Each structure stands twice: as structure tokens, then as C-alpha cells.
Amino acid sequence: MKFFIDTANLEEIKEAHSLGILDGVTTNPSLIAKERIVGDTAFELHIKRICEIVQAPVSAEVVSTAAAEMVSEAQRLARIDQHVVV
């Protein structure tokens, strides 16, 4: 069994990671917005911070709806860190 925390809150992620059982983090646009992260640069930095904490898979979802834009956005997200899963 693997344990993933579904949040974008850094304190919650740190706490879960400190337990030693965290296998990764799932995020989505709603969870990011809940943390008041606005703009591409802030979003990418936040995902990078999560990756630095857990050093494990971190999901990052695209928000584009057109196929070409989705691919471009996914490629950009994948470059944030080796642990990002799009």
C-alpha cells in the first residue's frame, strides 16, 4: 500500500512527511487555489517546494483544455522537478 496526501498545504505535507510513511503528494488546481497560489511562476515554485520536501511523486495537473496547450503545459510542468507526475 502507498500513502499519498491530497493537499497543496506545505505544513500539512511536512507533517505527513515527518511520519515517515508518505509516498507522494497529489495536488490539483482547486487545492493550489486554496493555498492562494496565483500565476504560473508562483505555481511552479510551489510545486518545486513540495518536491523538495517529499522527494517522491508529486502530481501536477494541467489546466488547459486544448490538446496542444495541454501538451505544452505538461512539458513545462514536467521540467519543474524529476518527481513531478503530470
Jmol script that loads the backbone (N, CA, C; Angstrom):
load data "model"
ATOM      1  N   MET A   1       0.849  -1.162   0.000  1.00  0.00           N
ATOM      2  CA  MET A   1       0.000   0.000   0.000  1.00  0.00           C
ATOM      3  C   MET A   1       0.900   1.233   0.000  1.00  0.00           C
ATOM      4  N   LYS A   2       0.470   2.249  -0.716  1.00  0.00           N
ATOM      5  CA  LYS A   2       1.184   3.524  -0.747  1.00  0.00           C
ATOM      6  C   LYS A   2       0.271   4.607  -0.185  1.00  0.00           C
ATOM      7  N   PHE A   3       0.902   5.570   0.508  1.00  0.00           N
ATOM      8  CA  PHE A   3       0.153   6.672   1.097  1.00  0.00           C
ATOM      9  C   PHE A   3       0.527   7.984   0.422  1.00  0.00           C
ATOM     10  N   PHE A   4      -0.484   8.637  -0.151  1.00  0.00           N
ATOM     11  CA  PHE A   4      -0.328   9.944  -0.776  1.00  0.00           C
ATOM     12  C   PHE A   4      -1.219  10.923  -0.033  1.00  0.00           C
ATOM     13  N   ILE A   5      -0.706  12.122   0.197  1.00  0.00           N
ATOM     14  CA  ILE A   5      -1.522  13.159   0.819  1.00  0.00           C
ATOM     15  C   ILE A   5      -2.091  14.029  -0.296  1.00  0.00           C
ATOM     16  N   ASP A   6      -3.344  14.361  -0.200  1.00  0.00           N
ATOM     17  CA  ASP A   6      -4.044  15.146  -1.217  1.00  0.00           C
ATOM     18  C   ASP A   6      -4.195  16.572  -0.707  1.00  0.00           C
ATOM     19  N   THR A   7      -3.161  17.388  -0.944  1.00  0.00           N
ATOM     20  CA  THR A   7      -3.142  18.765  -0.464  1.00  0.00           C
ATOM     21  C   THR A   7      -2.061  19.538  -1.196  1.00  0.00           C
ATOM     22  N   ALA A   8      -2.101  20.842  -1.069  1.00  0.00           N
ATOM     23  CA  ALA A   8      -1.012  21.699  -1.550  1.00  0.00           C
ATOM     24  C   ALA A   8      -0.471  22.529  -0.385  1.00  0.00           C
ATOM     25  N   ASN A   9      -0.926  22.227   0.822  1.00  0.00           N
ATOM     26  CA  ASN A   9      -0.503  22.959   2.006  1.00  0.00           C
ATOM     27  C   ASN A   9       0.852  22.437   2.485  1.00  0.00           C
ATOM     28  N   LEU A  10       1.851  23.301   2.475  1.00  0.00           N
ATOM     29  CA  LEU A  10       3.206  22.883   2.817  1.00  0.00           C
ATOM     30  C   LEU A  10       3.325  22.359   4.238  1.00  0.00           C
ATOM     31  N   GLU A  11       2.633  22.954   5.172  1.00  0.00           N
ATOM     32  CA  GLU A  11       2.705  22.494   6.564  1.00  0.00           C
ATOM     33  C   GLU A  11       2.105  21.098   6.711  1.00  0.00           C
ATOM     34  N   GLU A  12       0.985  20.846   6.049  1.00  0.00           N
ATOM     35  CA  GLU A  12       0.379  19.513   6.092  1.00  0.00           C
ATOM     36  C   GLU A  12       1.312  18.486   5.459  1.00  0.00           C
ATOM     37  N   ILE A  13       1.958  18.865   4.370  1.00  0.00           N
ATOM     38  CA  ILE A  13       2.885  17.961   3.690  1.00  0.00           C
ATOM     39  C   ILE A  13       4.091  17.666   4.578  1.00  0.00           C
ATOM     40  N   LYS A  14       4.641  18.697   5.207  1.00  0.00           N
ATOM     41  CA  LYS A  14       5.781  18.497   6.114  1.00  0.00           C
ATOM     42  C   LYS A  14       5.405  17.565   7.263  1.00  0.00           C
ATOM     43  N   GLU A  15       4.217  17.775   7.822  1.00  0.00           N
ATOM     44  CA  GLU A  15       3.777  16.941   8.939  1.00  0.00           C
ATOM     45  C   GLU A  15       3.625  15.481   8.502  1.00  0.00           C
ATOM     46  N   ALA A  16       2.987  15.262   7.366  1.00  0.00           N
ATOM     47  CA  ALA A  16       2.803  13.893   6.865  1.00  0.00           C
ATOM     48  C   ALA A  16       4.151  13.255   6.538  1.00  0.00           C
ATOM     49  N   HIS A  17       5.039  14.032   5.960  1.00  0.00           N
ATOM     50  CA  HIS A  17       6.364  13.513   5.615  1.00  0.00           C
ATOM     51  C   HIS A  17       7.144  13.116   6.864  1.00  0.00           C
ATOM     52  N   SER A  18       6.977  13.878   7.931  1.00  0.00           N
ATOM     53  CA  SER A  18       7.708  13.597   9.172  1.00  0.00           C
ATOM     54  C   SER A  18       7.303  12.259   9.787  1.00  0.00           C
ATOM     55  N   LEU A  19       6.145  11.745   9.411  1.00  0.00           N
ATOM     56  CA  LEU A  19       5.687  10.452   9.929  1.00  0.00           C
ATOM     57  C   LEU A  19       6.450   9.279   9.321  1.00  0.00           C
ATOM     58  N   GLY A  20       7.116   9.541   8.195  1.00  0.00           N
ATOM     59  CA  GLY A  20       7.919   8.503   7.554  1.00  0.00           C
ATOM     60  C   GLY A  20       7.151   7.508   6.713  1.00  0.00           C
ATOM     61  N   ILE A  21       5.898   7.792   6.420  1.00  0.00           N
ATOM     62  CA  ILE A  21       5.092   6.848   5.642  1.00  0.00           C
ATOM     63  C   ILE A  21       4.559   7.448   4.340  1.00  0.00           C
ATOM     64  N   LEU A  22       4.946   8.670   4.044  1.00  0.00           N
ATOM     65  CA  LEU A  22       4.400   9.372   2.882  1.00  0.00           C
ATOM     66  C   LEU A  22       5.100   8.917   1.607  1.00  0.00           C
ATOM     67  N   ASP A  23       4.307   8.483   0.621  1.00  0.00           N
ATOM     68  CA  ASP A  23       4.857   8.031  -0.656  1.00  0.00           C
ATOM     69  C   ASP A  23       4.723   9.064  -1.757  1.00  0.00           C
ATOM     70  N   GLY A  24       4.018  10.166  -1.507  1.00  0.00           N
ATOM     71  CA  GLY A  24       3.872  11.190  -2.518  1.00  0.00           C
ATOM     72  C   GLY A  24       2.748  12.157  -2.182  1.00  0.00           C
ATOM     73  N   VAL A  25       2.551  13.097  -3.109  1.00  0.00           N
ATOM     74  CA  VAL A  25       1.555  14.157  -2.922  1.00  0.00           C
ATOM     75  C   VAL A  25       0.729  14.281  -4.189  1.00  0.00           C
ATOM     76  N   THR A  26      -0.579  14.371  -4.020  1.00  0.00           N
ATOM     77  CA  THR A  26      -1.455  14.681  -5.142  1.00  0.00           C
ATOM     78  C   THR A  26      -1.988  16.097  -4.947  1.00  0.00           C
ATOM     79  N   THR A  27      -1.936  16.858  -6.009  1.00  0.00           N
ATOM     80  CA  THR A  27      -2.478  18.220  -5.984  1.00  0.00           C
ATOM     81  C   THR A  27      -3.436  18.367  -7.145  1.00  0.00           C
ATOM     82  N   ASN A  28      -4.148  19.450  -7.154  1.00  0.00           N
ATOM     83  CA  ASN A  28      -4.994  19.797  -8.293  1.00  0.00           C
ATOM     84  C   ASN A  28      -5.197  21.312  -8.252  1.00  0.00           C
ATOM     85  N   PRO A  29      -5.740  21.881  -9.313  1.00  0.00           N
ATOM     86  CA  PRO A  29      -5.912  23.340  -9.349  1.00  0.00           C
ATOM     87  C   PRO A  29      -6.720  23.902  -8.182  1.00  0.00           C
ATOM     88  N   SER A  30      -7.715  23.174  -7.707  1.00  0.00           N
ATOM     89  CA  SER A  30      -8.514  23.662  -6.578  1.00  0.00           C
ATOM     90  C   SER A  30      -7.700  23.723  -5.291  1.00  0.00           C
ATOM     91  N   LEU A  31      -6.865  22.713  -5.054  1.00  0.00           N
ATOM     92  CA  LEU A  31      -6.025  22.703  -3.859  1.00  0.00           C
ATOM     93  C   LEU A  31      -4.962  23.795  -3.916  1.00  0.00           C
ATOM     94  N   ILE A  32      -4.440  24.041  -5.094  1.00  0.00           N
ATOM     95  CA  ILE A  32      -3.456  25.114  -5.273  1.00  0.00           C
ATOM     96  C   ILE A  32      -4.119  26.462  -4.994  1.00  0.00           C
ATOM     97  N   ALA A  33      -5.310  26.670  -5.539  1.00  0.00           N
ATOM     98  CA  ALA A  33      -6.032  27.933  -5.330  1.00  0.00           C
ATOM     99  C   ALA A  33      -6.361  28.141  -3.858  1.00  0.00           C
ATOM    100  N   LYS A  34      -6.676  27.066  -3.158  1.00  0.00           N
ATOM    101  CA  LYS A  34      -6.992  27.143  -1.729  1.00  0.00           C
ATOM    102  C   LYS A  34      -5.804  27.704  -0.939  1.00  0.00           C
ATOM    103  N   GLU A  35      -4.594  27.471  -1.437  1.00  0.00           N
ATOM    104  CA  GLU A  35      -3.384  27.989  -0.788  1.00  0.00           C
ATOM    105  C   GLU A  35      -3.023  29.394  -1.274  1.00  0.00           C
ATOM    106  N   ARG A  36      -3.920  29.983  -2.068  1.00  0.00           N
ATOM    107  CA  ARG A  36      -3.739  31.344  -2.595  1.00  0.00           C
ATOM    108  C   ARG A  36      -2.503  31.491  -3.472  1.00  0.00           C
ATOM    109  N   ILE A  37      -2.221  30.433  -4.241  1.00  0.00           N
ATOM    110  CA  ILE A  37      -1.121  30.446  -5.198  1.00  0.00           C
ATOM    111  C   ILE A  37      -1.703  30.957  -6.508  1.00  0.00           C
ATOM    112  N   VAL A  38      -1.161  32.080  -6.997  1.00  0.00           N
ATOM    113  CA  VAL A  38      -1.695  32.702  -8.210  1.00  0.00           C
ATOM    114  C   VAL A  38      -0.563  32.924  -9.201  1.00  0.00           C
ATOM    115  N   GLY A  39      -0.801  32.543 -10.434  1.00  0.00           N
ATOM    116  CA  GLY A  39       0.164  32.767 -11.502  1.00  0.00           C
ATOM    117  C   GLY A  39       1.068  31.569 -11.730  1.00  0.00           C
ATOM    118  N   ASP A  40       1.542  31.451 -12.960  1.00  0.00           N
ATOM    119  CA  ASP A  40       2.368  30.304 -13.351  1.00  0.00           C
ATOM    120  C   ASP A  40       3.656  30.207 -12.551  1.00  0.00           C
ATOM    121  N   THR A  41       4.337  31.325 -12.355  1.00  0.00           N
ATOM    122  CA  THR A  41       5.616  31.303 -11.654  1.00  0.00           C
ATOM    123  C   THR A  41       5.435  30.860 -10.211  1.00  0.00           C
ATOM    124  N   ALA A  42       4.442  31.398  -9.529  1.00  0.00           N
ATOM    125  CA  ALA A  42       4.171  31.021  -8.137  1.00  0.00           C
ATOM    126  C   ALA A  42       3.759  29.551  -8.052  1.00  0.00           C
ATOM    127  N   PHE A  43       2.961  29.100  -9.011  1.00  0.00           N
ATOM    128  CA  PHE A  43       2.530  27.702  -9.047  1.00  0.00           C
ATOM    129  C   PHE A  43       3.739  26.778  -9.192  1.00  0.00           C
ATOM    130  N   GLU A  44       4.603  27.079 -10.148  1.00  0.00           N
ATOM    131  CA  GLU A  44       5.772  26.237 -10.386  1.00  0.00           C
ATOM    132  C   GLU A  44       6.698  26.219  -9.169  1.00  0.00           C
ATOM    133  N   LEU A  45       6.888  27.353  -8.538  1.00  0.00           N
ATOM    134  CA  LEU A  45       7.718  27.422  -7.338  1.00  0.00           C
ATOM    135  C   LEU A  45       7.107  26.591  -6.205  1.00  0.00           C
ATOM    136  N   HIS A  46       5.806  26.640  -6.073  1.00  0.00           N
ATOM    137  CA  HIS A  46       5.126  25.879  -5.025  1.00  0.00           C
ATOM    138  C   HIS A  46       5.294  24.375  -5.260  1.00  0.00           C
ATOM    139  N   ILE A  47       5.116  23.943  -6.491  1.00  0.00           N
ATOM    140  CA  ILE A  47       5.306  22.525  -6.820  1.00  0.00           C
ATOM    141  C   ILE A  47       6.747  22.114  -6.537  1.00  0.00           C
ATOM    142  N   LYS A  48       7.695  22.975  -6.880  1.00  0.00           N
ATOM    143  CA  LYS A  48       9.114  22.702  -6.611  1.00  0.00           C
ATOM    144  C   LYS A  48       9.346  22.540  -5.110  1.00  0.00           C
ATOM    145  N   ARG A  49       8.746  23.394  -4.308  1.00  0.00           N
ATOM    146  CA  ARG A  49       8.895  23.305  -2.848  1.00  0.00           C
ATOM    147  C   ARG A  49       8.333  21.977  -2.321  1.00  0.00           C
ATOM    148  N   ILE A  50       7.200  21.566  -2.855  1.00  0.00           N
ATOM    149  CA  ILE A  50       6.621  20.285  -2.446  1.00  0.00           C
ATOM    150  C   ILE A  50       7.581  19.152  -2.790  1.00  0.00           C
ATOM    151  N   CYS A  51       8.131  19.181  -3.996  1.00  0.00           N
ATOM    152  CA  CYS A  51       9.077  18.143  -4.413  1.00  0.00           C
ATOM    153  C   CYS A  51      10.296  18.109  -3.503  1.00  0.00           C
ATOM    154  N   GLU A  52      10.778  19.264  -3.110  1.00  0.00           N
ATOM    155  CA  GLU A  52      11.950  19.331  -2.228  1.00  0.00           C
ATOM    156  C   GLU A  52      11.651  18.719  -0.863  1.00  0.00           C
ATOM    157  N   ILE A  53      10.426  18.854  -0.408  1.00  0.00           N
ATOM    158  CA  ILE A  53      10.050  18.293   0.888  1.00  0.00           C
ATOM    159  C   ILE A  53       9.975  16.771   0.819  1.00  0.00           C
ATOM    160  N   VAL A  54       9.258  16.245  -0.160  1.00  0.00           N
ATOM    161  CA  VAL A  54       8.953  14.818  -0.162  1.00  0.00           C
ATOM    162  C   VAL A  54       9.928  13.960  -0.964  1.00  0.00           C
ATOM    163  N   GLN A  55      10.583  14.523  -1.965  1.00  0.00           N
ATOM    164  CA  GLN A  55      11.473  13.730  -2.816  1.00  0.00           C
ATOM    165  C   GLN A  55      10.804  12.427  -3.251  1.00  0.00           C
ATOM    166  N   ALA A  56       9.557  12.568  -3.692  1.00  0.00           N
ATOM    167  CA  ALA A  56       8.727  11.449  -4.117  1.00  0.00           C
ATOM    168  C   ALA A  56       7.738  11.989  -5.148  1.00  0.00           C
ATOM    169  N   PRO A  57       6.936  11.128  -5.777  1.00  0.00           N
ATOM    170  CA  PRO A  57       5.996  11.609  -6.787  1.00  0.00           C
ATOM    171  C   PRO A  57       5.081  12.724  -6.288  1.00  0.00           C
ATOM    172  N   VAL A  58       4.965  13.769  -7.105  1.00  0.00           N
ATOM    173  CA  VAL A  58       4.092  14.905  -6.825  1.00  0.00           C
ATOM    174  C   VAL A  58       3.278  15.157  -8.087  1.00  0.00           C
ATOM    175  N   SER A  59       1.965  15.031  -7.983  1.00  0.00           N
ATOM    176  CA  SER A  59       1.126  15.254  -9.159  1.00  0.00           C
ATOM    177  C   SER A  59       0.917  16.745  -9.383  1.00  0.00           C
ATOM    178  N   ALA A  60       0.917  17.117 -10.645  1.00  0.00           N
ATOM    179  CA  ALA A  60       0.634  18.498 -11.047  1.00  0.00           C
ATOM    180  C   ALA A  60      -0.253  18.418 -12.285  1.00  0.00           C
ATOM    181  N   GLU A  61      -1.440  18.944 -12.189  1.00  0.00           N
ATOM    182  CA  GLU A  61      -2.407  18.853 -13.279  1.00  0.00           C
ATOM    183  C   GLU A  61      -2.365  20.076 -14.181  1.00  0.00           C
ATOM    184  N   VAL A  62      -2.569  19.831 -15.462  1.00  0.00           N
ATOM    185  CA  VAL A  62      -2.685  20.941 -16.407  1.00  0.00           C
ATOM    186  C   VAL A  62      -4.070  21.554 -16.264  1.00  0.00           C
ATOM    187  N   VAL A  63      -4.192  22.816 -16.670  1.00  0.00           N
ATOM    188  CA  VAL A  63      -5.496  23.477 -16.628  1.00  0.00           C
ATOM    189  C   VAL A  63      -6.002  23.821 -18.025  1.00  0.00           C
ATOM    190  N   SER A  64      -5.133  23.694 -19.004  1.00  0.00           N
ATOM    191  CA  SER A  64      -5.536  23.969 -20.388  1.00  0.00           C
ATOM    192  C   SER A  64      -6.566  22.949 -20.835  1.00  0.00           C
ATOM    193  N   THR A  65      -7.361  23.345 -21.842  1.00  0.00           N
ATOM    194  CA  THR A  65      -8.382  22.430 -22.350  1.00  0.00           C
ATOM    195  C   THR A  65      -8.150  22.016 -23.789  1.00  0.00           C
ATOM    196  N   ALA A  66      -7.329  22.736 -24.520  1.00  0.00           N
ATOM    197  CA  ALA A  66      -7.000  22.379 -25.900  1.00  0.00           C
ATOM    198  C   ALA A  66      -5.787  21.446 -25.883  1.00  0.00           C
ATOM    199  N   ALA A  67      -5.815  20.445 -26.729  1.00  0.00           N
ATOM    200  CA  ALA A  67      -4.793  19.400 -26.717  1.00  0.00           C
ATOM    201  C   ALA A  67      -3.367  19.947 -26.824  1.00  0.00           C
ATOM    202  N   ALA A  68      -3.105  20.813 -27.777  1.00  0.00           N
ATOM    203  CA  ALA A  68      -1.749  21.334 -27.966  1.00  0.00           C
ATOM    204  C   ALA A  68      -1.279  22.120 -26.743  1.00  0.00           C
ATOM    205  N   GLU A  69      -2.186  22.892 -26.162  1.00  0.00           N
ATOM    206  CA  GLU A  69      -1.843  23.657 -24.958  1.00  0.00           C
ATOM    207  C   GLU A  69      -1.615  22.723 -23.767  1.00  0.00           C
ATOM    208  N   MET A  70      -2.397  21.657 -23.686  1.00  0.00           N
ATOM    209  CA  MET A  70      -2.223  20.686 -22.610  1.00  0.00           C
ATOM    210  C   MET A  70      -0.841  20.044 -22.677  1.00  0.00           C
ATOM    211  N   VAL A  71      -0.422  19.673 -23.871  1.00  0.00           N
ATOM    212  CA  VAL A  71       0.890  19.049 -24.043  1.00  0.00           C
ATOM    213  C   VAL A  71       1.998  20.026 -23.670  1.00  0.00           C
ATOM    214  N   SER A  72       1.888  21.256 -24.144  1.00  0.00           N
ATOM    215  CA  SER A  72       2.887  22.271 -23.834  1.00  0.00           C
ATOM    216  C   SER A  72       2.966  22.524 -22.330  1.00  0.00           C
ATOM    217  N   GLU A  73       1.816  22.648 -21.703  1.00  0.00           N
ATOM    218  CA  GLU A  73       1.768  22.881 -20.268  1.00  0.00           C
ATOM    219  C   GLU A  73       2.341  21.683 -19.501  1.00  0.00           C
ATOM    220  N   ALA A  74       1.995  20.486 -19.936  1.00  0.00           N
ATOM    221  CA  ALA A  74       2.508  19.274 -19.287  1.00  0.00           C
ATOM    222  C   ALA A  74       4.027  19.200 -19.386  1.00  0.00           C
ATOM    223  N   GLN A  75       4.568  19.558 -20.524  1.00  0.00           N
ATOM    224  CA  GLN A  75       6.022  19.549 -20.692  1.00  0.00           C
ATOM    225  C   GLN A  75       6.677  20.560 -19.748  1.00  0.00           C
ATOM    226  N   ARG A  76       6.073  21.729 -19.629  1.00  0.00           N
ATOM    227  CA  ARG A  76       6.600  22.755 -18.723  1.00  0.00           C
ATOM    228  C   ARG A  76       6.561  22.264 -17.275  1.00  0.00           C
ATOM    229  N   LEU A  77       5.457  21.642 -16.884  1.00  0.00           N
ATOM    230  CA  LEU A  77       5.326  21.134 -15.528  1.00  0.00           C
ATOM    231  C   LEU A  77       6.338  20.024 -15.253  1.00  0.00           C
ATOM    232  N   ALA A  78       6.544  19.150 -16.210  1.00  0.00           N
ATOM    233  CA  ALA A  78       7.476  18.039 -16.027  1.00  0.00           C
ATOM    234  C   ALA A  78       8.908  18.525 -15.824  1.00  0.00           C
ATOM    235  N   ARG A  79       9.231  19.701 -16.334  1.00  0.00           N
ATOM    236  CA  ARG A  79      10.575  20.253 -16.170  1.00  0.00           C
ATOM    237  C   ARG A  79      10.816  20.862 -14.781  1.00  0.00           C
ATOM    238  N   ILE A  80       9.794  21.023 -13.987  1.00  0.00           N
ATOM    239  CA  ILE A  80       9.944  21.628 -12.660  1.00  0.00           C
ATOM    240  C   ILE A  80      10.884  20.792 -11.799  1.00  0.00           C
ATOM    241  N   ASP A  81      10.686  19.484 -11.808  1.00  0.00           N
ATOM    242  CA  ASP A  81      11.473  18.588 -10.952  1.00  0.00           C
ATOM    243  C   ASP A  81      11.285  17.167 -11.458  1.00  0.00           C
ATOM    244  N   GLN A  82      12.255  16.341 -11.199  1.00  0.00           N
ATOM    245  CA  GLN A  82      12.172  14.943 -11.644  1.00  0.00           C
ATOM    246  C   GLN A  82      11.034  14.162 -10.982  1.00  0.00           C
ATOM    247  N   HIS A  83      10.533  14.668  -9.864  1.00  0.00           N
ATOM    248  CA  HIS A  83       9.471  13.971  -9.139  1.00  0.00           C
ATOM    249  C   HIS A  83       8.059  14.351  -9.602  1.00  0.00           C
ATOM    250  N   VAL A  84       7.944  15.334 -10.473  1.00  0.00           N
ATOM    251  CA  VAL A  84       6.616  15.766 -10.933  1.00  0.00           C
ATOM    252  C   VAL A  84       6.016  14.696 -11.847  1.00  0.00           C
ATOM    253  N   VAL A  85       4.768  14.379 -11.562  1.00  0.00           N
ATOM    254  CA  VAL A  85       3.980  13.471 -12.392  1.00  0.00           C
ATOM    255  C   VAL A  85       2.821  14.293 -12.916  1.00  0.00           C
ATOM    256  N   VAL A  86       2.695  14.363 -14.228  1.00  0.00           N
ATOM    257  CA  VAL A  86       1.644  15.163 -14.845  1.00  0.00           C
ATOM    258  C   VAL A  86       0.485  14.278 -15.238  1.00  0.00           C
TER     259      VAL A  86
END
end "model"
wireframe off; spacefill off
backbone 0.3
color backbone group
